[in-house]
Structures are given as structure tokens and as C-alpha cells.
């Protein structure tokens, strides 16, 4: 019987877009040469209406297919990972209601808390190592999609959306537990995002969220009053470009 999974870990995220992303980048005194560079692609099946609006069926179904590839060093040595993410996570059978791992893959259930609303959303993601440039799901990822009622027809005729040029830093901030992750996303069509995130136990998430917001203010960065999920905004913009 399928049931909704519960998360014990949470990721608290605050995202900045456009000019706010640049201002936060400058305030944090980030240097792209000190970060890890990656190229990111997504897959979906974009559909365009007569008025030019675009819909992304997989994304609207709560399914994200993402490939990340190191963008530094010899091409033969660049690491690649392919992730299937369900957000929000649907009800799942028992084997998929807790973290799992296997040879070259890792499955986790986590609570996403994106500011400013920070409404908890449980997500499930299965990340697999390696893989060729095209989309090639491993059997465990296909099984997860099947139990989430994603059919082979849903996965047919997918379009690659990208690249997103990403740089990621990990820093120690005294006010927060563990590492603070900072990631910048830029696209060839001029979009720019900066996301600051930290992980915690679900029980401590509200407190860590407050500490993250205050840590940003202490660095002369005002958390944005309106949140925007960078994945949806970027995928939609890339889909529009693909249609031109």
C-alpha cells in the first residue's frame, strides 16, 4: 500500500533573482574561480499555446529530470550525475518511503523549505553517478518513476533544456550548523539566480531558517520579500528559447 513518506532532514533555501542575485553575490564577495563549475540540463516535453505560453508537463506533474556535469578539467575526467526528483513527493510503497542507496546511486527523502514562505514540501530524489551526455535513466530511477505513476509515454519525446551555467561554493558560517551552500545559476538568455541553503534536521528547521535569515542580514543582504523557484523559472525560459 502506498503512503506519503516523512522526511527527517530538511534543506532551507533562500533564492535571489536578477539584480538581487547580483547584489547578494557582491555582498558575499564571491569569486567564481574559487567555486565548482557545472553545466546543468533538464528534460521535459514543452508544449506551446497559440498565445506563446509554454507548459512543462513533467514539471507540472512534480517530476524533475536533471543532469549535472563538471565544467572544469579534461572532458574525460569530468564527473556527471543524473537525478530524478519528485516534488512534492507522492504516496509511495514501503521500499521507497525511506533513504536507500546502491551501487552508484543514492535515494533520499528530504523536506524542502524555500523562502520567504518556507512552506515545507517533501521531495524524493534518486541521484545516479556517471552517464553519457544524453538522458539515460538507470533501472532504479525508472522503477521510482513507475511507482509515482509516470509512464513511458510521459517520458517519450523529451527535449533537453540547457545549459545552465552553475557555480557552487561551500562555506563555514559561525552562525549555522554544517556547511552553507551557495549556488549561482546563469543562462545564455540572461537569467541569473543565487541560492543560499543549509541543511538541518526537520525538528530544528524553523530555528535554522531564522538563523540563516539573520546571517544574511548581518552580511548586509536582505532576504527577498517574494520567492521564486529557480528551477521552474529557468526551465520555462529555456523552453521558450528552444521554441524560437
C-alpha positions as CSV (number, residue, x, y, z in Angstrom):
1,X,0.0,0.0,0.0
2,X,1.3,3.5,-0.9
3,X,1.7,6.1,1.8
4,X,3.2,9.6,1.9
5,X,6.8,9.4,3.1
6,X,8.1,11.5,6.0
7,X,11.4,13.4,6.0
8,X,13.9,13.6,8.8
9,X,16.2,16.0,7.1
10,X,15.4,19.5,5.7
11,X,17.1,21.9,3.3
12,X,16.4,25.6,3.9
13,X,16.8,27.7,0.8
14,X,16.7,31.5,0.1
15,X,16.9,32.5,-3.5
16,X,17.7,35.8,-5.2
17,X,16.9,36.6,-8.8
18,X,18.2,39.2,-11.3
19,X,19.6,42.4,-9.7
20,X,19.0,41.0,-6.2
21,X,21.2,38.0,-7.1
22,X,24.0,40.3,-8.3
23,X,23.8,42.4,-5.1
24,X,23.9,39.2,-2.9
25,X,26.8,37.9,-5.0
26,X,28.8,41.1,-4.4
27,X,27.9,41.3,-0.7
28,X,29.2,37.8,-0.2
29,X,32.4,38.7,-2.0
30,X,32.2,35.6,-4.1
31,X,34.9,34.6,-6.7
32,X,33.8,32.3,-9.5
33,X,37.4,31.0,-9.7
34,X,37.0,29.7,-6.1
35,X,33.8,27.8,-6.8
36,X,33.0,24.5,-8.6
37,X,31.6,25.0,-12.1
38,X,28.9,22.7,-13.5
39,X,26.8,22.6,-16.6
40,X,23.1,21.6,-15.9
41,X,20.5,20.3,-18.3
42,X,16.9,19.4,-17.7
43,X,14.4,17.3,-19.7
44,X,10.7,17.9,-20.3
45,X,8.2,17.8,-23.0
46,X,7.4,21.6,-23.6
47,X,4.0,22.4,-25.1
48,X,3.3,25.8,-26.6
49,X,-0.1,27.5,-26.8
50,X,-1.2,29.8,-29.6
51,X,-0.5,32.9,-27.4
52,X,3.1,31.8,-26.9
53,X,2.8,30.5,-23.3
54,X,4.7,27.3,-22.6
55,X,3.8,24.4,-20.3
56,X,6.1,21.8,-18.9
57,X,4.0,18.6,-18.3
58,X,6.6,16.7,-16.3
59,X,7.4,19.7,-14.1
60,X,3.7,20.3,-13.5
61,X,3.4,16.6,-12.6
62,X,6.0,17.2,-10.0
63,X,8.8,15.4,-11.8
64,X,12.3,16.9,-12.5
65,X,14.9,15.2,-14.6
66,X,18.3,16.9,-14.2
67,X,21.8,16.1,-15.4
68,X,24.8,17.9,-13.9
69,X,28.3,17.7,-15.3
70,X,31.6,19.2,-14.1
71,X,32.6,22.1,-16.3
72,X,36.3,22.1,-15.4
73,X,39.3,19.9,-16.3
74,X,39.8,17.3,-19.1
75,X,36.5,16.2,-20.6
76,X,37.3,12.5,-19.9
77,X,37.6,13.2,-16.1
78,X,34.5,15.3,-15.6
79,X,32.0,13.8,-13.2
80,X,28.4,13.6,-14.2
81,X,25.3,12.8,-12.2
82,X,21.7,12.3,-13.3
83,X,18.8,12.9,-10.8
84,X,15.2,12.1,-10.8
85,X,13.3,14.3,-8.4
86,X,9.7,14.1,-7.2
87,X,8.5,17.4,-5.7
88,X,6.1,17.3,-4.0
89,X,6.6,13.6,-3.3
90,X,3.5,11.5,-3.9
91,X,2.5,8.5,-1.9
92,X,5.0,5.6,-2.3
93,X,5.1,1.9,-1.4
94,X,7.1,0.8,1.6
95,X,10.5,0.2,-0.1
96,X,10.5,3.9,-1.3
97,X,9.5,5.6,1.9
98,X,13.0,5.8,3.4
99,X,16.5,6.6,2.3
100,X,18.2,3.9,0.2
101,X,21.4,3.5,-1.7
102,X,23.0,1.1,-4.1
103,X,26.0,0.7,-6.4
104,X,26.5,4.2,-7.9
105,X,23.1,5.6,-6.8
106,X,21.6,7.3,-3.8
107,X,17.9,7.9,-2.9
108,X,16.9,10.4,-0.2
109,X,13.7,11.9,1.1
110,X,14.0,15.5,2.3
111,X,11.9,18.4,3.3
112,X,12.4,21.5,1.1
113,X,11.8,24.8,2.7
114,X,12.2,27.7,0.3
115,X,11.9,31.3,1.4
116,X,10.1,33.6,2.0
117,X,7.1,31.3,2.7
118,X,9.2,28.3,3.8
119,X,6.2,26.0,3.4
120,X,7.6,22.5,4.0
121,X,7.4,20.3,0.9
122,X,8.6,16.7,1.0
123,X,10.7,15.7,-2.0
124,X,12.3,12.5,-3.1
125,X,15.3,12.3,-5.3
126,X,17.4,9.5,-6.8
127,X,20.8,10.5,-8.0
128,X,23.0,8.2,-10.1
129,X,26.6,8.6,-10.9
130,X,28.1,8.9,-14.4
131,X,26.2,8.6,-17.6
132,X,26.5,9.8,-21.2
133,X,25.5,13.3,-22.3
134,X,22.0,12.2,-23.3
135,X,19.3,11.2,-20.8
136,X,19.8,7.5,-19.8
137,X,17.9,6.6,-16.7
138,X,19.1,3.6,-14.6
139,X,16.5,0.9,-13.7
140,X,16.1,2.1,-10.1
141,X,15.1,5.6,-11.4
142,X,12.6,4.1,-13.9
143,X,11.2,2.0,-11.0
144,X,10.8,5.1,-8.9
145,X,9.0,6.9,-11.7
146,X,6.7,3.9,-12.3
147,X,5.6,3.8,-8.6
148,X,5.0,7.5,-8.9
149,X,2.7,6.7,-11.9
150,X,5.0,8.3,-14.5
151,X,4.5,6.2,-17.7
152,X,6.8,5.5,-20.6
153,X,4.6,7.8,-22.7
154,X,5.3,10.6,-20.2
155,X,9.0,10.1,-20.9
156,X,8.7,10.0,-24.7
157,X,9.9,12.7,-27.0
158,X,11.7,14.7,-24.3
159,X,13.6,17.9,-25.0
160,X,16.9,18.8,-23.4
161,X,16.8,22.2,-21.8
162,X,20.1,24.0,-21.2
163,X,22.7,24.6,-20.4
164,X,22.5,26.4,-17.1
165,X,26.0,27.6,-16.1
166,X,26.3,26.9,-12.4
167,X,29.0,27.8,-9.8
168,X,28.8,26.4,-6.3
169,X,30.6,27.3,-3.1
170,X,30.6,25.7,0.3
171,X,31.4,27.9,3.3
172,X,31.5,27.8,7.1
173,X,29.4,30.4,8.8
174,X,29.7,30.5,12.5
175,X,26.0,31.2,13.0
176,X,24.9,28.0,11.2
177,X,25.4,24.2,11.6
178,X,27.3,22.4,8.9
179,X,28.3,23.9,5.5
180,X,26.4,26.8,3.9
181,X,26.0,26.1,0.2
182,X,25.9,29.0,-2.2
183,X,25.0,28.3,-5.9
184,X,24.8,30.8,-8.8
185,X,22.8,29.9,-11.9
186,X,23.1,31.8,-15.2
187,X,21.7,31.2,-18.6
188,X,22.7,32.4,-22.0
189,X,19.4,34.3,-22.2
190,X,20.4,36.5,-19.2
191,X,18.7,34.9,-16.3
192,X,20.6,34.9,-13.0
193,X,19.9,33.3,-9.7
194,X,21.8,33.0,-6.4
195,X,20.6,30.5,-3.8
196,X,21.9,30.2,-0.2
197,X,21.0,27.0,1.5
198,X,21.8,24.9,4.6
199,X,20.6,21.5,5.8
200,X,19.3,20.5,9.2
201,X,17.1,18.0,11.0
202,X,13.4,18.7,10.4
203,X,13.0,19.3,14.2
204,X,15.5,22.2,14.0
205,X,14.5,23.6,10.6
206,X,12.5,26.6,11.9
207,X,15.3,27.7,14.1
208,X,18.0,27.2,11.4
209,X,15.8,29.1,9.0
210,X,15.7,32.1,11.3
211,X,19.5,31.9,11.9
212,X,20.0,31.8,8.1
213,X,17.9,34.9,7.5
214,X,19.7,36.8,10.3
215,X,23.1,35.6,9.0
216,X,22.3,37.2,5.6
217,X,21.1,40.4,7.2
218,X,24.4,40.5,9.2
219,X,26.1,40.4,5.8
220,X,24.0,43.4,4.5
221,X,21.8,41.1,2.5
222,X,18.0,41.5,2.8
223,X,16.1,38.2,2.2
224,X,13.7,38.8,-0.8
225,X,10.0,39.5,0.0
226,X,8.9,37.3,-2.9
227,X,10.2,33.8,-3.6
228,X,10.6,32.2,-7.0
229,X,11.7,28.6,-7.6
230,X,14.7,28.9,-9.8
231,X,14.2,25.5,-11.4
232,X,10.7,26.4,-12.7
233,X,11.8,29.9,-13.9
234,X,14.9,28.6,-15.6
235,X,13.2,25.6,-17.3
236,X,10.4,27.8,-18.6
237,X,12.8,30.4,-20.0
238,X,14.9,27.6,-21.7
239,X,11.8,26.0,-23.2
240,X,10.8,29.4,-24.7
241,X,14.3,29.7,-26.2
242,X,14.1,26.2,-27.6
243,X,10.9,27.1,-29.5
244,X,12.5,30.2,-31.2
